[in-house]
Every structure is written in C-alpha cells, then in structure tokens.
Amino acid sequence: VSYPGGWTMMLQNNGDVNSLHIHYSPTASYSVGVRSEYRRKADYYLNSLQMNNLLKRWNNTDSQANLYLKSGVGVAYSDAGNFDSQSNAAGFTGLAADWENRRFFTSYENRYLEAGQIDDRFVQSARLGIAPYIGAYGDLHTWLMLEAEHEPESDEPFTVTPLVRFFKDVHLIEAGISNQGDVLFNWIIRY
C-alpha cells in the first residue's frame, strides 16, 4: 500500500520464486494490482489479481508499525511432471506486520496458497534489521538484515538469508545469499 494515487512495482527473486507485482493505491488504506510468479522448485506459474489492505497503522513520534492483509485470486499453470498443461484456479491470503524506527526493523509475514492439484502451501518469514548509520532525508539509507523463512512442506523447510537493503528516493534494493546458496534480489520502485 502506497500513498493515494501511487503506483508500486516490486520485482522479487529468491531460491524458490521469481515474482513481479504491480499495484495501484487508490487510498492509503488499500491497493489493487496484478501479480505474476514462477515457483522454480514446484515448476509452475501463478498469475493473479492481488488486493492489499492496511488493517492498522501505528504512527508514533519515533516509530511506525503496520498490519496488512494480502489476498489474491488467479490461475496456476504447470506442465511439469504429472501436470501436462494443467491449469487450476488459485487463491492466497496472509498477514504481514512490521515495526521500525530509524535504527531497528522487524517484520513477520505469512501466506497460505491453494492451487488445486498443482500446489497448496503455507510459508512464513520474519526479518530483523539494523541501520549501521542514520541518514538525513534524501540520503542513501542502508539496512543490514537477517531473514528466516519456514515452509513446512518443503524438502528444506528452513532458510536463513543475510541481506543488505539500500533505500534512496523511490528505489529500494535488497541483495543477499541464503544458507542454501540461493541468491535473493528484490527491487521496489514507487512512483
């Protein structure tokens, strides 16, 4: 969710998924958009309409916290293994929460996905971050973060990824390498 009238493009890549999410925020309380993702390990595509709702925001003098509901409906497509050109209706929902001040960051997110015979999964992740310096408005801001992801049905249910986040103007870039050797690269643009 962005400012009223704002657009956001998010390109996210990690060891399991590549995704592109473009959304528009008519108000500061919700956004609507399209999401396309490819799950490499399960070898299928998911294309969906997604709605993000800001359920609650806490603005304090030196910190901010948010609680979101993120949901989507669409189609999953696979031609891998037993799924020869199979499509299924798909849907997902989950909560995301974060708290940050200028020095520390914490977040938690979960998502349950149902895509018929192609997939059904629950994933949750948490992050802790610290800013090594506090920059002024308009400066390049840097965060050192540690992400832990849990996916109970996966062959490797726990992934830990140290990463660095850079934020300046409308750009946010994250890069890291997980304990499984997978590269994480995310790029978010708000315009």
Secondary structure by P-SEA (a helix, b strand, c coil): cccccbbbbbbbbcccccbbbbbbbcccccccbbbbbbbccccbbbbbbbbbbccbbbbccccccbbbbbbbbbbbbbccccccbbbbbbccccccccccccccccbbbbbbbbccccccccccbbbbbbbccccccccbbbbbbbbbbbbccccccbbbbbbbbbbcccbbbbbbccccbbbbbbbbbcc
